[in-house]
Amino acid sequence: MSLDVDPAPEGIDATELEPPPRTRIPLSAVPRDPFFWVRVVAMICYGIGYVYWFRTKGLIIDRISVALSVAIFLSCAFAGKPWRRWAILLIDATLYALMWFCYEMTRGAADHLGFPLQVQALRNIDKFLFFGTDPNVWMQRRFYHPGAAGIRWYDDVASATYYTHFVFPVIAMAVVWAASRYQWVRFMKRFATLLGVACVMFVVFPTVPPWMASSPKYHYRILPPLARHTGRGFTDLGFHGFVKGWQQALDWGNAIAAMPSLHAAFSLFVPAFYLPWIRRKPLKALVLVFPLIMLTSLVYFGEHWVIDGLVGWALVGGSFWFWDRVERWQRERRAALALHTLDEREAMSGVRGASVATAAL
Amino acid sequence: MSPTPPTVLLDRSFVEALRDDAHEAHARVVECYRELVDDYEARRIRLRARIDVLGRRDPLFAPVERIHIAAQHRRAASRLVRSPIGVAVVVATDPSIGHAIDPAIGESGDPPADVPVLLDEDTALTLVLMRREGITRIATLDATFDAFELTVFPAA
C-alpha cells in the first residue's frame, strides 16, 4: 500500500500547503490488559526459580517433570487471559503431549518391529565422506585424554552444547507458545513433522551408534573401543545433578534410535526458526555455527555417526520447505477465493445496475 | 520463514461498505481490499477482523482471521468509553472543539462535565482489541480512528 502525495504547484513551498501538525493519540493511551504485569512478574519469578533449580538440583529432564514445568510456565504466561484462550491452550497442550507420547512409544518399540539393524552401512558412508577415515575414531584419538586431568576446554564446550538439547528446544517452544499462537502453530507443524518422520526412520532404520558398535560389551565391535564421555565436561562445569539425572533418563531411552540424530536436528531447528528475528548478519552466522558444534560434539563423543546428523539437518530443511510450500499454497488459495468472490459480486451488482437502468428507460 | 507479518484489522465500517454495493465508498473500499488481499498473498500482512463483524463464514473473507471477543474485552471497552480518553477522541475528531489536544489527557485528565463522550462501545471494543493484540493498522471508514496513531486504510 502506498501513500502517494500530490506534488505542490511550482513556485509554492510545499510546507506552506501542509495543514498544521495534528496531535494524535498514541494507542498506548488505551489501557492495557490489567493482568499484563501480573504475567510479566510471574514469568520472571518462574525464570528465577528455574535457574535456581537448575543450579541446585540439576536440570528438569524426565518427561513428566518437563511437562509440569512447561504447564507452570504457561499458567504464568496465560494468567488473566480469556477462557477461550485457555480452552485453546488446553487443546494445544493435549496435542503436544500426545505428540511426545507417540514419539516415545514409537522410539521405544523401534528395535522390536523386525527391521534389520544398521551397523556397517553407516560406518561405510562416514568412511566414504571422510576419505577412508572413521571420524569418531579420528577425533577421539586426536582430542580425547582419559581421566579427570585430561579434560580440556573443548570437552566443556562439547558437553555443554550436547546438553543444550534438553533445554533449548523446550524453552524455544515455551517462549513461542506464550508469545504468539500464530507462530506456535508454525513452529509445531514443522516440529511435529520432523518428529514424525524421525520416528518412522527409527523403525525402518534401527541404527547402532558408534559407541555401541565399538563397545566390547556388544558383539558388533566394528570400531576400535571409543570412550563415551558425554557427561564429564558438564560435570567439570559443576552440573553433577543434571548428569546424574540424564544417566537415569537413559534407562528408558532407545540406544539404537540413532538415525536421524535429533540432537543435530533440534540444534538446527531452533536457530532456523528464530533466524528471521535476528537482524545482524554476523549474529546470524554465529547462530548457525551452533549446529556445527553440536554435530562435531556428537561425533567426538561417539554418540552418532556423521551421516545421522546430516540426515537430521536434511529433515529440518525438508520440514521447513514442505510447510513453507503448504502455507504459501493456502495463502494463494484463500486470496484467490476472496478475489473470485469479489469479482462475482461486482459482476452481479453490475448486471443488477444495468437491469435497473433498462427498467427505468 | 519470517516473523509475524503486521496485522491489518478490518473494521465494521469497512466490511459493511465492502458488502454493500450501494454504499457511497464501495468502489474505494473494493479497490483497497484488493490491494490488501494482494499484500496478504505476498505475506506482507495478516488480515484480521472481529468475529461479530464478519458474521457467518463468507468466502469473500477467506483470508481474514477471526478475533474472538471475551467478556473482559467488553468490560474494558465500557470502561474506556467512560474514561478520559473518550473525551480526548471527541476533542481530536470534532473540529468545532479544536484539533490540538494534550495527549496526557488520556493518562491523567478528568473529563470535563460539559463535553459529551462520543466514543461508542463498538469503537472502544475495537480499540481494546487492537491494544491487546498489538495491532496498529486498520482498514476503516470511521474517522474516529484518525485521532489515534494508527495506519489507516484506505489512505485519505
Contacts between the chains, C-beta under 8 A, distances in Angstrom:
chain1	res1	chain2	res2	distance
A	1	B	32	8.0
A	1	B	35	5.7
A	1	B	36	7.5
A	1	B	39	6.7
A	1	B	153	6.2
A	1	B	155	7.1
A	2	B	155	7.9
A	3	B	155	4.9
A	20	B	99	7.6
A	22	B	92	7.7
A	22	B	99	5.2
A	22	B	100	7.4
A	23	B	92	7.1
A	23	B	99	7.5
A	23	B	100	5.6
A	23	B	101	5.3
A	23	B	102	7.6
A	23	B	103	6.2
A	24	B	92	7.3
A	24	B	146	7.7
A	24	B	147	6.3
A	24	B	148	6.0
A	24	B	149	4.7
A	25	B	85	6.8
A	25	B	88	5.6
A	25	B	89	6.9
A	25	B	92	6.3
A	25	B	101	7.5
A	25	B	103	5.9
A	25	B	106	5.8
A	25	B	147	5.6
A	25	B	148	5.1
A	25	B	149	6.7
A	26	B	103	6.5
A	26	B	106	7.9
A	26	B	148	7.4
A	26	B	149	4.9
A	27	B	127	7.4
A	27	B	130	6.4
A	27	B	131	5.7
A	27	B	136	6.3
A	27	B	148	5.7
A	27	B	149	6.1
A	27	B	150	6.6
A	28	B	131	7.7
A	29	B	85	5.2
A	29	B	88	7.2
A	29	B	103	6.6
A	29	B	106	3.3
A	29	B	107	6.7
A	30	B	80	6.4
A	30	B	85	6.5
A	30	B	106	8.0
A	30	B	127	5.0
A	30	B	128	6.4
A	30	B	130	7.6
A	30	B	131	4.3
A	31	B	76	7.0
A	31	B	79	7.3
A	31	B	80	7.0
A	31	B	83	7.3
A	31	B	131	7.6
A	32	B	131	6.2
A	32	B	132	7.3
A	33	B	76	7.8
A	33	B	132	5.4
A	80	B	72	8.0
A	82	B	68	7.5
A	82	B	70	3.3
A	82	B	71	7.6
A	82	B	72	5.9
A	82	B	73	7.4
A	83	B	70	7.1
A	84	B	68	5.4
A	84	B	70	6.3
A	85	B	70	8.0
A	180	B	4	6.0
A	182	B	4	5.6
A	182	B	46	7.5
A	183	B	4	6.1
A	272	B	1	7.3
A	273	B	1	7.4
A	275	B	1	7.1
A	276	B	1	5.5
A	276	B	2	4.7
A	276	B	3	5.2
A	277	B	3	5.5
A	320	B	1	6.3
A	324	B	1	6.5
A	328	B	43	7.7
A	331	B	40	6.6
A	331	B	41	5.4
A	331	B	43	6.5
A	331	B	63	7.2
A	332	B	41	5.9
A	333	B	62	7.9
A	334	B	40	7.8
A	334	B	62	4.1
A	334	B	63	4.3
A	335	B	37	5.0
A	335	B	38	7.4
A	335	B	40	5.9
A	335	B	41	3.9
A	335	B	62	7.7
A	335	B	63	5.6
A	337	B	59	5.0
A	337	B	62	4.3
A	338	B	37	5.3
A	338	B	59	6.7
A	338	B	60	5.7
A	338	B	61	6.7
A	338	B	62	4.8
A	338	B	63	5.5
A	339	B	34	6.7
A	339	B	37	5.9
A	340	B	59	7.8
A	341	B	58	7.7
A	341	B	59	4.4
A	341	B	60	4.4
A	341	B	62	7.7
A	342	B	30	6.6
A	342	B	33	6.9
A	342	B	34	7.1
A	342	B	60	6.1
A	345	B	21	7.1
A	345	B	60	7.2
A	346	B	21	7.5
A	346	B	30	6.8
A	349	B	21	3.8
